[in-house]
């Protein structure tokens, strides 16, 4: 059961305050965002605060996971994809899995849909979730969480079907990035929406990091964009450009040059730790990280307008 909190008052915190309050050593932490809205700044603050022995749940484990591994934060990873998002490898993750260098990494692997089902089971407090897509796959042989159960309903021919199931995932805390929220935590996302809402509902606590805080009237004027309502949110963090090097639809573009550079950085353990020393440990917070990159850099990631047509919700006369 989620603990009792005042869900009507403002929930705005700094990133430092939110991580200190909601991320603890040994926790299971979900970091979700698909292609855009990746909570990179939150991962960096977890590194700065020296969290240890974390289980990280992330469908598409990418650069921020590689960085948290290199910083010694993570001992277990639950994921359905690992890689540098079409641009190469994750050097630290490969060293940990392939050579146990500097120490082994416990890795639980599922398919994308398997991870979606785990979040669905977790958000609905179900004991498992059924799916058919593991038939013919070798994933069940390497992931003991994937099991078979007998269907309680007969198949068309009257036989008893054996169907794959996956267990729920219920993180101690889920952290997502989003475009905007009000001070109570009503959170609006557009573009690729991923599995963020289910990941929030599956968790004991939820932190939403946003590009901007908006007035209640903005949220009420566009209610269908509210994917995550205030009652599911424990903290709201204002952190502009906090998804870099990924993008935030409508705010800034993907930093493709950084993605291309990461394979070479992470391939060399010394160079990787030098990068962490300069860009994470060497910055007090994400605002300093942003400032260090400079306005000319951010101008290169600027995006133009692609406005969505307003709709008429109607009102009683």
Phi and psi restraints in degrees (value plus and minus 20) as a CYANA .aco file:
   2 UNK   PHI     -90.1   -50.1
   2 UNK   PSI     121.6   161.6
   3 UNK   PHI     -89.1   -49.1
   3 UNK   PSI     140.1   180.1
   4 UNK   PHI     -99.1   -59.1
   4 UNK   PSI     105.2   145.2
   5 UNK   PHI    -155.0  -115.0
   5 UNK   PSI     142.6   182.6
   6 UNK   PHI     -99.2   -59.2
   6 UNK   PSI      85.1   125.1
   7 UNK   PHI    -117.2   -77.2
   7 UNK   PSI      -5.6    34.4
   8 UNK   PHI    -129.3   -89.3
   8 UNK   PSI     -43.9    -3.9
   9 UNK   PHI     -98.1   -58.1
   9 UNK   PSI     146.5   186.5
  10 UNK   PHI     -83.8   -43.8
  10 UNK   PSI     123.5   163.5
  11 UNK   PHI    -140.1  -100.1
  11 UNK   PSI       0.2    40.2
  12 UNK   PHI     -93.7   -53.7
  12 UNK   PSI     109.0   149.0
  13 UNK   PHI    -154.0  -114.0
  13 UNK   PSI     142.4   182.4
  14 UNK   PHI     -95.2   -55.2
  14 UNK   PSI     142.8   182.8
  15 UNK   PHI     -80.9   -40.9
  15 UNK   PSI     -60.2   -20.2
  16 UNK   PHI     -80.3   -40.3
  16 UNK   PSI     -64.4   -24.4
  17 UNK   PHI     -86.2   -46.2
  17 UNK   PSI     -61.7   -21.7
  18 UNK   PHI     -86.6   -46.6
  18 UNK   PSI     -64.0   -24.0
  19 UNK   PHI     -86.0   -46.0
  19 UNK   PSI     -61.2   -21.2
  20 UNK   PHI     -82.4   -42.4
  20 UNK   PSI     -56.6   -16.6
  21 UNK   PHI    -100.5   -60.5
  21 UNK   PSI     -53.6   -13.6
  22 UNK   PHI    -139.5   -99.5
  22 UNK   PSI     -27.5    12.5
  23 UNK   PHI    -138.3   -98.3
  23 UNK   PSI     100.3   140.3
  24 UNK   PHI    -146.5  -106.5
  24 UNK   PSI     135.8   175.8
  25 UNK   PHI     -73.2   -33.2
  25 UNK   PSI     116.6   156.6
  26 UNK   PHI      65.5   105.5
  26 UNK   PSI     -22.9    17.1
  27 UNK   PHI     -92.8   -52.8
  27 UNK   PSI     138.2   178.2
  28 UNK   PHI    -116.5   -76.5
  28 UNK   PSI      99.4   139.4
  29 UNK   PHI    -139.5   -99.5
  29 UNK   PSI     101.7   141.7
  30 UNK   PHI    -114.9   -74.9
  30 UNK   PSI     109.4   149.4
  31 UNK   PHI    -141.9  -101.9
  31 UNK   PSI      83.0   123.0
  32 UNK   PHI    -139.9   -99.9
  32 UNK   PSI     133.0   173.0
  33 UNK   PHI     139.5   179.5
  33 UNK   PSI     106.3   146.3
  34 UNK   PHI    -130.8   -90.8
  34 UNK   PSI      93.5   133.5
  35 UNK   PHI      52.4    92.4
  35 UNK   PSI     -73.4   -33.4
  36 UNK   PHI    -137.8   -97.8
  36 UNK   PSI     156.5   196.5
  37 UNK   PHI      37.0    77.0
  37 UNK   PSI      19.1    59.1
  38 UNK   PHI    -102.1   -62.1
  38 UNK   PSI     109.2   149.2
  39 UNK   PHI     -98.8   -58.8
  39 UNK   PSI      42.9    82.9
  40 UNK   PHI     -84.7   -44.7
  40 UNK   PSI     -65.5   -25.5
  41 UNK   PHI     -81.7   -41.7
  41 UNK   PSI     -54.9   -14.9
  42 UNK   PHI     -85.3   -45.3
  42 UNK   PSI     -62.7   -22.7
  43 UNK   PHI     -79.8   -39.8
  43 UNK   PSI     -59.7   -19.7
  44 UNK   PHI     -85.0   -45.0
  44 UNK   PSI     -58.1   -18.1
  45 UNK   PHI     -90.7   -50.7
  45 UNK   PSI     -53.6   -13.6
  46 UNK   PHI     -80.9   -40.9
  46 UNK   PSI     -60.1   -20.1
  47 UNK   PHI     -83.6   -43.6
  47 UNK   PSI     -67.5   -27.5
  48 UNK   PHI     -78.6   -38.6
  48 UNK   PSI     -57.0   -17.0
  49 UNK   PHI    -104.5   -64.5
  49 UNK   PSI     -19.0    21.0
  50 UNK   PHI      48.3    88.3
  50 UNK   PSI      14.3    54.3
  51 UNK   PHI     -87.0   -47.0
  51 UNK   PSI     127.7   167.7
  52 UNK   PHI    -153.3  -113.3
  52 UNK   PSI     138.4   178.4
  53 UNK   PHI      39.3    79.3
  53 UNK   PSI      18.7    58.7
  54 UNK   PHI    -105.4   -65.4
  54 UNK   PSI     125.6   165.6
  55 UNK   PHI    -118.1   -78.1
  55 UNK   PSI      98.2   138.2
  56 UNK   PHI    -122.1   -82.1
  56 UNK   PSI     107.3   147.3
  57 UNK   PHI    -129.1   -89.1
  57 UNK   PSI      97.1   137.1
  58 UNK   PHI    -172.4  -132.4
  58 UNK   PSI     100.9   140.9
  59 UNK   PHI     -74.9   -34.9
  59 UNK   PSI     -67.1   -27.1
  60 UNK   PHI    -135.7   -95.7
  60 UNK   PSI      63.2   103.2
  61 UNK   PHI     -85.6   -45.6
  61 UNK   PSI     101.3   141.3
  62 UNK   PHI    -156.7  -116.7
  62 UNK   PSI    -165.1  -125.1
  63 UNK   PHI     -78.7   -38.7
  63 UNK   PSI     -64.0   -24.0
  64 UNK   PHI     -84.0   -44.0
  64 UNK   PSI     -54.4   -14.4
  65 UNK   PHI     -87.5   -47.5
  65 UNK   PSI     -62.2   -22.2
  66 UNK   PHI     -77.2   -37.2
  66 UNK   PSI     -61.9   -21.9
  67 UNK   PHI     -87.4   -47.4
  67 UNK   PSI     -61.5   -21.5
  68 UNK   PHI     -87.3   -47.3
  68 UNK   PSI     -54.6   -14.6
  69 UNK   PHI     -83.3   -43.3
  69 UNK   PSI     -67.1   -27.1
  70 UNK   PHI     -82.8   -42.8
  70 UNK   PSI     -48.7    -8.7
  71 UNK   PHI    -104.2   -64.2
  71 UNK   PSI     -21.4    18.6
  72 UNK   PHI      60.7   100.7
  72 UNK   PSI       0.3    40.3
  73 UNK   PHI    -105.1   -65.1
  73 UNK   PSI     -45.4    -5.4
  74 UNK   PHI    -138.1   -98.1
  74 UNK   PSI     111.3   151.3
  75 UNK   PHI    -133.0   -93.0
  75 UNK   PSI     -37.5     2.5
  76 UNK   PHI    -160.0  -120.0
  76 UNK   PSI     117.8   157.8
  77 UNK   PHI    -144.4  -104.4
  77 UNK   PSI     112.4   152.4
  78 UNK   PHI    -138.4   -98.4
  78 UNK   PSI      98.1   138.1
  79 UNK   PHI    -177.9  -137.9
  79 UNK   PSI     148.1   188.1
  80 UNK   PHI    -140.0  -100.0
  80 UNK   PSI     -26.1    13.9
  81 UNK   PHI    -175.7  -135.7
  81 UNK   PSI     116.0   156.0
  82 UNK   PHI    -150.0  -110.0
  82 UNK   PSI     112.6   152.6
  83 UNK   PHI     143.6   183.6
  83 UNK   PSI     148.5   188.5
  84 UNK   PHI    -113.6   -73.6
  84 UNK   PSI      32.5    72.5
  85 UNK   PHI      19.5    59.5
  85 UNK   PSI      42.8    82.8
  86 UNK   PHI      52.6    92.6
  86 UNK   PSI     -14.7    25.3
  87 UNK   PHI    -136.5   -96.5
  87 UNK   PSI     -21.4    18.6
  88 UNK   PHI     126.9   166.9
  88 UNK   PSI    -175.5  -135.5
  89 UNK   PHI    -122.5   -82.5
  89 UNK   PSI     149.2   189.2
  90 UNK   PHI    -127.1   -87.1
  90 UNK   PSI      84.9   124.9
  91 UNK   PHI     -83.6   -43.6
  91 UNK   PSI     -64.8   -24.8
  92 UNK   PHI     -87.1   -47.1
  92 UNK   PSI     -62.7   -22.7
  93 UNK   PHI     -82.4   -42.4
  93 UNK   PSI     -61.8   -21.8
  94 UNK   PHI     -84.1   -44.1
  94 UNK   PSI     -60.7   -20.7
  95 UNK   PHI     -82.0   -42.0
  95 UNK   PSI     -61.0   -21.0
  96 UNK   PHI     -89.0   -49.0
  96 UNK   PSI     -61.7   -21.7
  97 UNK   PHI    -100.4   -60.4
  97 UNK   PSI     -64.6   -24.6
  98 UNK   PHI    -101.2   -61.2
  98 UNK   PSI     -51.4   -11.4
  99 UNK   PHI    -150.5  -110.5
  99 UNK   PSI     -15.6    24.4
 100 UNK   PHI      32.0    72.0
 100 UNK   PSI      19.2    59.2
 101 UNK   PHI    -133.2   -93.2
 101 UNK   PSI      96.5   136.5
 102 UNK   PHI    -105.7   -65.7
 102 UNK   PSI     -31.6     8.4
 103 UNK   PHI    -175.0  -135.0
 103 UNK   PSI     140.0   180.0
 104 UNK   PHI     -88.9   -48.9
 104 UNK   PSI     136.8   176.8
 105 UNK   PHI    -138.3   -98.3
 105 UNK   PSI     103.1   143.1
 106 UNK   PHI     -92.6   -52.6
 106 UNK   PSI     106.5   146.5
 107 UNK   PHI    -150.1  -110.1
 107 UNK   PSI     100.7   140.7
 108 UNK   PHI    -126.0   -86.0
 108 UNK   PSI     101.9   141.9
 109 UNK   PHI    -132.8   -92.8
 109 UNK   PSI     113.0   153.0
 110 UNK   PHI    -153.5  -113.5
 110 UNK   PSI     146.9   186.9
 111 UNK   PHI     -94.9   -54.9
 111 UNK   PSI     148.1   188.1
 112 UNK   PHI     -75.8   -35.8
 112 UNK   PSI     -69.6   -29.6
 113 UNK   PHI     -88.3   -48.3
 113 UNK   PSI     -51.5   -11.5
 114 UNK   PHI     -80.5   -40.5
 114 UNK   PSI     -60.4   -20.4
 115 UNK   PHI     -87.9   -47.9
 115 UNK   PSI     -59.7   -19.7
 116 UNK   PHI     -78.6   -38.6
 116 UNK   PSI     -64.2   -24.2
 117 UNK   PHI     -84.9   -44.9
 117 UNK   PSI     -55.5   -15.5
 118 UNK   PHI     -84.0   -44.0
 118 UNK   PSI     -62.5   -22.5
 119 UNK   PHI     -86.8   -46.8
 119 UNK   PSI     -59.1   -19.1
 120 UNK   PHI     -82.0   -42.0
 120 UNK   PSI     -64.5   -24.5
 121 UNK   PHI     -83.0   -43.0
 121 UNK   PSI     -62.6   -22.6
 122 UNK   PHI     -84.4   -44.4
 122 UNK   PSI     -62.1   -22.1
 123 UNK   PHI     -90.1   -50.1
 123 UNK   PSI     -47.2    -7.2
 124 UNK   PHI    -119.0   -79.0
 124 UNK   PSI     -16.9    23.1
 125 UNK   PHI      35.3    75.3
 125 UNK   PSI      24.2    64.2
 126 UNK   PHI    -114.8   -74.8
 126 UNK   PSI     133.3   173.3
 127 UNK   PHI     -95.4   -55.4
 127 UNK   PSI     -41.4    -1.4
 128 UNK   PHI    -186.7  -146.7
 128 UNK   PSI     152.6   192.6
 129 UNK   PHI    -157.1  -117.1
 129 UNK   PSI     110.2   150.2
 130 UNK   PHI    -105.1   -65.1
 130 UNK   PSI     130.7   170.7
 131 UNK   PHI    -177.8  -137.8
 131 UNK   PSI     135.0   175.0
 132 UNK   PHI    -121.0   -81.0
 132 UNK   PSI     -34.0     6.0
 133 UNK   PHI     -93.8   -53.8
 133 UNK   PSI     -22.4    17.6
 134 UNK   PHI    -108.3   -68.3
 134 UNK   PSI     -23.1    16.9
 135 UNK   PHI     -80.8   -40.8
 135 UNK   PSI     105.1   145.1
 136 UNK   PHI      65.2   105.2
 136 UNK   PSI     -23.3    16.7
 137 UNK   PHI    -112.5   -72.5
 137 UNK   PSI     134.8   174.8
 138 UNK   PHI    -114.3   -74.3
 138 UNK   PSI     -17.4    22.6
 139 UNK   PHI     -79.6   -39.6
 139 UNK   PSI     -60.0   -20.0
 140 UNK   PHI     -78.7   -38.7
 140 UNK   PSI     -44.8    -4.8
 141 UNK   PHI     -96.3   -56.3
 141 UNK   PSI     -38.2     1.8
 142 UNK   PHI    -133.7   -93.7
 142 UNK   PSI     -27.4    12.6
 143 UNK   PHI    -145.4  -105.4
 143 UNK   PSI      79.7   119.7
 144 UNK   PHI     -85.2   -45.2
 144 UNK   PSI     -34.7     5.3
 145 UNK   PHI     -91.5   -51.5
 145 UNK   PSI     -38.4     1.6
 146 UNK   PHI    -107.6   -67.6
 146 UNK   PSI      97.5   137.5
 147 UNK   PHI    -153.0  -113.0
 147 UNK   PSI     151.6   191.6
 148 UNK   PHI    -134.5   -94.5
 148 UNK   PSI     123.3   163.3
 149 UNK   PHI    -152.0  -112.0
 149 UNK   PSI     138.8   178.8
 150 UNK   PHI    -102.3   -62.3
 150 UNK   PSI     108.1   148.1
 151 UNK   PHI     -84.3   -44.3
 151 UNK   PSI     116.4   156.4
 152 UNK   PHI     -95.1   -55.1
 152 UNK   PSI     -25.7    14.3
 153 UNK   PHI    -134.3   -94.3
 153 UNK   PSI     117.7   157.7
 154 UNK   PHI     -89.8   -49.8
 154 UNK   PSI     127.4   167.4
 155 UNK   PHI     -90.8   -50.8
 155 UNK   PSI     154.6   194.6
 156 UNK   PHI     -78.4   -38.4
 156 UNK   PSI     -51.9   -11.9
 157 UNK   PHI    -110.3   -70.3
 157 UNK   PSI     -13.6    26.4
 158 UNK   PHI      69.1   109.1
 158 UNK   PSI     -23.8    16.2
 159 UNK   PHI    -100.1   -60.1
 159 UNK   PSI     148.8   188.8
 160 UNK   PHI    -116.2   -76.2
 160 UNK   PSI     100.6   140.6
 161 UNK   PHI    -107.6   -67.6
 161 UNK   PSI     116.7   156.7
 162 UNK   PHI    -115.2   -75.2
 162 UNK   PSI     103.0   143.0
 163 UNK   PHI    -146.4  -106.4
 163 UNK   PSI     123.0   163.0
 164 UNK   PHI     -92.0   -52.0
 164 UNK   PSI     126.5   166.5
 165 UNK   PHI    -157.4  -117.4
 165 UNK   PSI     135.4   175.4
 166 UNK   PHI    -144.3  -104.3
 166 UNK   PSI     133.5   173.5
 167 UNK   PHI    -100.6   -60.6
 167 UNK   PSI     141.6   181.6
 168 UNK   PHI     -90.3   -50.3
 168 UNK   PSI     137.9   177.9
 169 UNK   PHI    -139.6   -99.6
 169 UNK   PSI     108.3   148.3
 170 UNK   PHI    -149.6  -109.6
 170 UNK   PSI      65.7   105.7
 171 UNK   PHI     -82.4   -42.4
 171 UNK   PSI     133.0   173.0
 172 UNK   PHI     -84.6   -44.6
 172 UNK   PSI     -57.1   -17.1
 173 UNK   PHI    -169.1  -129.1
 173 UNK   PSI     118.8   158.8
 174 UNK   PHI    -129.7   -89.7
 174 UNK   PSI     114.3   154.3
 175 UNK   PHI    -141.1  -101.1
 175 UNK   PSI     106.5   146.5
 176 UNK   PHI    -147.3  -107.3
 176 UNK   PSI     141.2   181.2
 177 UNK   PHI    -130.3   -90.3
 177 UNK   PSI     126.2   166.2
 178 UNK   PHI    -168.0  -128.0
 178 UNK   PSI     149.3   189.3
 179 UNK   PHI     -92.7   -52.7
 179 UNK   PSI     -67.1   -27.1
 180 UNK   PHI    -177.6  -137.6
 180 UNK   PSI     138.5   178.5
 181 UNK   PHI    -174.3  -134.3
 181 UNK   PSI     140.6   180.6
 182 UNK   PHI    -110.3   -70.3
 182 UNK   PSI     158.4   198.4
 183 UNK   PHI     -89.9   -49.9
 183 UNK   PSI     -37.2     2.8
 184 UNK   PHI    -107.6   -67.6
 184 UNK   PSI     -35.2     4.8
 185 UNK   PHI      90.0   130.0
 185 UNK   PSI     -15.7    24.3
 186 UNK   PHI     -85.4   -45.4
 186 UNK   PSI      95.8   135.8
 187 UNK   PHI    -134.3   -94.3
 187 UNK   PSI     109.3   149.3
 188 UNK   PHI    -133.0   -93.0
 188 UNK   PSI     114.2   154.2
 189 UNK   PHI    -154.1  -114.1
 189 UNK   PSI     120.1   160.1
 190 UNK   PHI    -160.6  -120.6
 190 UNK   PSI     147.4   187.4
 191 UNK   PHI      66.1   106.1
 191 UNK   PSI    -169.1  -129.1
 192 UNK   PHI     -85.7   -45.7
 192 UNK   PSI     104.8   144.8
 193 UNK   PHI    -121.0   -81.0
 193 UNK   PSI     -36.8     3.2
 194 UNK   PHI      37.4    77.4
 194 UNK   PSI    -163.9  -123.9
 195 UNK   PHI    -135.5   -95.5
 195 UNK   PSI      -0.7    39.3
 196 UNK   PHI     -78.6   -38.6
 196 UNK   PSI     -64.7   -24.7
 197 UNK   PHI     -81.9   -41.9
 197 UNK   PSI     -65.7   -25.7
 198 UNK   PHI     -85.2   -45.2
 198 UNK   PSI     -57.3   -17.3
 199 UNK   PHI     -84.5   -44.5
 199 UNK   PSI     -56.7   -16.7
 200 UNK   PHI     -86.2   -46.2
 200 UNK   PSI     -67.9   -27.9
 201 UNK   PHI     -86.6   -46.6
 201 UNK   PSI     -45.6    -5.6
 202 UNK   PHI     -96.0   -56.0
 202 UNK   PSI     -38.4     1.6
 203 UNK   PHI    -112.1   -72.1
 203 UNK   PSI     138.7   178.7
 204 UNK   PHI     -91.3   -51.3
 204 UNK   PSI     -58.4   -18.4
 205 UNK   PHI    -156.1  -116.1
 205 UNK   PSI     136.6   176.6
 206 UNK   PHI    -160.7  -120.7
 206 UNK   PSI     112.9   152.9
 207 UNK   PHI    -138.4   -98.4
 207 UNK   PSI     106.3   146.3
 208 UNK   PHI    -130.5   -90.5
 208 UNK   PSI     104.0   144.0
 209 UNK   PHI    -124.8   -84.8
 209 UNK   PSI     111.6   151.6
 210 UNK   PHI    -151.2  -111.2
 210 UNK   PSI     136.0   176.0
 211 UNK   PHI     -92.5   -52.5
 211 UNK   PSI     -53.4   -13.4
 212 UNK   PHI    -172.8  -132.8
 212 UNK   PSI     129.1   169.1
 213 UNK   PHI    -113.4   -73.4
 213 UNK   PSI     116.6   156.6
 214 UNK   PHI    -146.9  -106.9
 214 UNK   PSI     141.9   181.9
 215 UNK   PHI     -89.4   -49.4
 215 UNK   PSI     136.6   176.6
 216 UNK   PHI     -73.9   -33.9
 216 UNK   PSI     -55.2   -15.2
 217 UNK   PHI     -84.0   -44.0
 217 UNK   PSI     -52.8   -12.8
 218 UNK   PHI     -85.5   -45.5
 218 UNK   PSI     -64.4   -24.4
 219 UNK   PHI     -85.4   -45.4
 219 UNK   PSI     -64.3   -24.3
 220 UNK   PHI     -86.5   -46.5
 220 UNK   PSI     -47.6    -7.6
 221 UNK   PHI     -94.5   -54.5
 221 UNK   PSI     -36.7     3.3
 222 UNK   PHI    -159.6  -119.6
 222 UNK   PSI      40.7    80.7
 223 UNK   PHI     -85.4   -45.4
 223 UNK   PSI     -47.7    -7.7
 224 UNK   PHI     -90.8   -50.8
 224 UNK   PSI     -33.5     6.5
 225 UNK   PHI    -104.2   -64.2
 225 UNK   PSI     -26.3    13.7
 226 UNK   PHI    -100.9   -60.9
 226 UNK   PSI      75.6   115.6
 227 UNK   PHI    -100.9   -60.9
 227 UNK   PSI     -47.3    -7.3
 228 UNK   PHI    -148.9  -108.9
 228 UNK   PSI      96.6   136.6
 229 UNK   PHI    -102.6   -62.6
 229 UNK   PSI     143.1   183.1
 230 UNK   PHI     -78.2   -38.2
 230 UNK   PSI     -54.7   -14.7
 231 UNK   PHI     -86.3   -46.3
 231 UNK   PSI     -34.5     5.5
 232 UNK   PHI    -117.0   -77.0
 232 UNK   PSI     -20.0    20.0
 233 UNK   PHI    -133.9   -93.9
 233 UNK   PSI     115.5   155.5
 234 UNK   PHI    -123.0   -83.0
 234 UNK   PSI     -47.1    -7.1
 235 UNK   PHI    -170.0  -130.0
 235 UNK   PSI     123.7   163.7
 236 UNK   PHI    -139.3   -99.3
 236 UNK   PSI     107.0   147.0
 237 UNK   PHI    -137.7   -97.7
 237 UNK   PSI     102.6   142.6
 238 UNK   PHI    -104.3   -64.3
 238 UNK   PSI      96.8   136.8
 239 UNK   PHI    -168.6  -128.6
 239 UNK   PSI      60.1   100.1
 240 UNK   PHI     -77.7   -37.7
 240 UNK   PSI     119.4   159.4
 241 UNK   PHI      44.4    84.4
 241 UNK   PSI       3.8    43.8
 242 UNK   PHI     -97.0   -57.0
 242 UNK   PSI     -23.5    16.5
 243 UNK   PHI    -116.9   -76.9
 243 UNK   PSI     -25.0    15.0
 244 UNK   PHI     -76.7   -36.7
 244 UNK   PSI     116.6   156.6
 245 UNK   PHI    -107.3   -67.3
 245 UNK   PSI     -20.5    19.5
 246 UNK   PHI     -93.9   -53.9
 246 UNK   PSI    -196.9  -156.9
 247 UNK   PHI    -136.1   -96.1
 247 UNK   PSI     145.8   185.8
 248 UNK   PHI    -142.0  -102.0
 248 UNK   PSI      92.6   132.6
 249 UNK   PHI     -71.6   -31.6
 249 UNK   PSI     101.4   141.4
 250 UNK   PHI      71.6   111.6
 250 UNK   PSI     -25.6    14.4
 251 UNK   PHI    -139.4   -99.4
 251 UNK   PSI     -66.5   -26.5
 252 UNK   PHI    -181.7  -141.7
 252 UNK   PSI     140.4   180.4
 253 UNK   PHI    -111.0   -71.0
 253 UNK   PSI     150.6   190.6
 254 UNK   PHI     -91.6   -51.6
 254 UNK   PSI     117.4   157.4
 255 UNK   PHI    -108.1   -68.1
 255 UNK   PSI      60.2   100.2
 256 UNK   PHI     -82.3   -42.3
 256 UNK   PSI     -52.3   -12.3
 257 UNK   PHI     -83.3   -43.3
 257 UNK   PSI     -59.0   -19.0
 258 UNK   PHI     -86.6   -46.6
 258 UNK   PSI     -63.3   -23.3
 259 UNK   PHI     -77.6   -37.6
 259 UNK   PSI     -62.3   -22.3
 260 UNK   PHI     -86.9   -46.9
 260 UNK   PSI     -51.3   -11.3
 261 UNK   PHI     -99.5   -59.5
 261 UNK   PSI     -41.2    -1.2
 262 UNK   PHI     -85.7   -45.7
 262 UNK   PSI     -54.8   -14.8
 263 UNK   PHI     -78.3   -38.3
 263 UNK   PSI     -63.9   -23.9
 264 UNK   PHI     -89.0   -49.0
 264 UNK   PSI     -58.3   -18.3
 265 UNK   PHI     -83.1   -43.1
 265 UNK   PSI     -69.9   -29.9
 266 UNK   PHI     -97.4   -57.4
 266 UNK   PSI     -38.1     1.9
 267 UNK   PHI     -86.5   -46.5
 267 UNK   PSI     -49.1    -9.1
 268 UNK   PHI    -125.2   -85.2
 268 UNK   PSI      89.4   129.4
 269 UNK   PHI     -76.9   -36.9
 269 UNK   PSI     -55.7   -15.7
 270 UNK   PHI     -88.1   -48.1
 270 UNK   PSI     -67.0   -27.0
 271 UNK   PHI     -82.9   -42.9
 271 UNK   PSI     -58.0   -18.0
 272 UNK   PHI     -82.7   -42.7
 272 UNK   PSI     -64.4   -24.4
 273 UNK   PHI     -91.0   -51.0
 273 UNK   PSI     -49.4    -9.4
 274 UNK   PHI     -86.2   -46.2
 274 UNK   PSI     -58.8   -18.8
 275 UNK   PHI     -83.1   -43.1
 275 UNK   PSI     -65.4   -25.4
 276 UNK   PHI     -80.4   -40.4
 276 UNK   PSI     -61.3   -21.3
 277 UNK   PHI     -81.9   -41.9
 277 UNK   PSI     -57.8   -17.8
 278 UNK   PHI    -101.5   -61.5
 278 UNK   PSI     -65.0   -25.0
 279 UNK   PHI    -120.2   -80.2
 279 UNK   PSI     -36.6     3.4
 280 UNK   PHI    -135.8   -95.8
 280 UNK   PSI     -87.1   -47.1
 281 UNK   PHI     -83.7   -43.7
 281 UNK   PSI     -49.2    -9.2
 282 UNK   PHI    -104.3   -64.3
 282 UNK   PSI     -17.4    22.6
 283 UNK   PHI    -140.3  -100.3
 283 UNK   PSI     119.7   159.7
 284 UNK   PHI     -90.3   -50.3
 284 UNK   PSI     -52.1   -12.1
 285 UNK   PHI    -184.0  -144.0
 285 UNK   PSI    -197.3  -157.3
 286 UNK   PHI     -90.4   -50.4
 286 UNK   PSI     -48.0    -8.0
 287 UNK   PHI     -80.8   -40.8
 287 UNK   PSI     -58.9   -18.9
 288 UNK   PHI     -89.8   -49.8
 288 UNK   PSI     -58.4   -18.4
 289 UNK   PHI     -77.0   -37.0
 289 UNK   PSI     -67.7   -27.7
 290 UNK   PHI     -82.4   -42.4
 290 UNK   PSI     -65.6   -25.6
 291 UNK   PHI     -83.8   -43.8
 291 UNK   PSI     -57.2   -17.2
 292 UNK   PHI     -85.3   -45.3
 292 UNK   PSI     -53.0   -13.0
 293 UNK   PHI     -88.6   -48.6
 293 UNK   PSI     -52.7   -12.7
 294 UNK   PHI      72.0   112.0
 294 UNK   PSI     131.5   171.5
 295 UNK   PHI     -87.4   -47.4
 295 UNK   PSI     -50.8   -10.8
 296 UNK   PHI     -83.0   -43.0
 296 UNK   PSI     -60.6   -20.6
 297 UNK   PHI     -81.3   -41.3
 297 UNK   PSI     -68.7   -28.7
 298 UNK   PHI     -86.5   -46.5
 298 UNK   PSI     -51.0   -11.0
 299 UNK   PHI     -81.5   -41.5
 299 UNK   PSI     -51.7   -11.7
 300 UNK   PHI     -90.7   -50.7
 300 UNK   PSI     -36.2     3.8
 301 UNK   PHI    -125.8   -85.8
 301 UNK   PSI     -11.6    28.4
 302 UNK   PHI     -84.8   -44.8
 302 UNK   PSI     130.1   170.1
 303 UNK   PHI    -141.7  -101.7
 303 UNK   PSI     131.3   171.3
 304 UNK   PHI    -108.7   -68.7
 304 UNK   PSI    -197.4  -157.4
 305 UNK   PHI    -102.7   -62.7
 305 UNK   PSI     119.4   159.4
 306 UNK   PHI    -161.6  -121.6
 306 UNK   PSI      59.5    99.5
 307 UNK   PHI     -93.2   -53.2
 307 UNK   PSI     126.1   166.1
 308 UNK   PHI    -110.8   -70.8
 308 UNK   PSI     116.9   156.9
 309 UNK   PHI     -86.3   -46.3
 309 UNK   PSI     110.8   150.8
 310 UNK   PHI     -82.2   -42.2
 310 UNK   PSI     133.2   173.2
 311 UNK   PHI    -141.5  -101.5
 311 UNK   PSI     137.4   177.4
 312 UNK   PHI    -121.1   -81.1
 312 UNK   PSI      89.1   129.1
 313 UNK   PHI     -98.1   -58.1
 313 UNK   PSI     -36.5     3.5
 314 UNK   PHI      57.4    97.4
 314 UNK   PSI     136.7   176.7
 315 UNK   PHI    -169.8  -129.8
 315 UNK   PSI     134.6   174.6
 316 UNK   PHI     -90.1   -50.1
 316 UNK   PSI     114.3   154.3
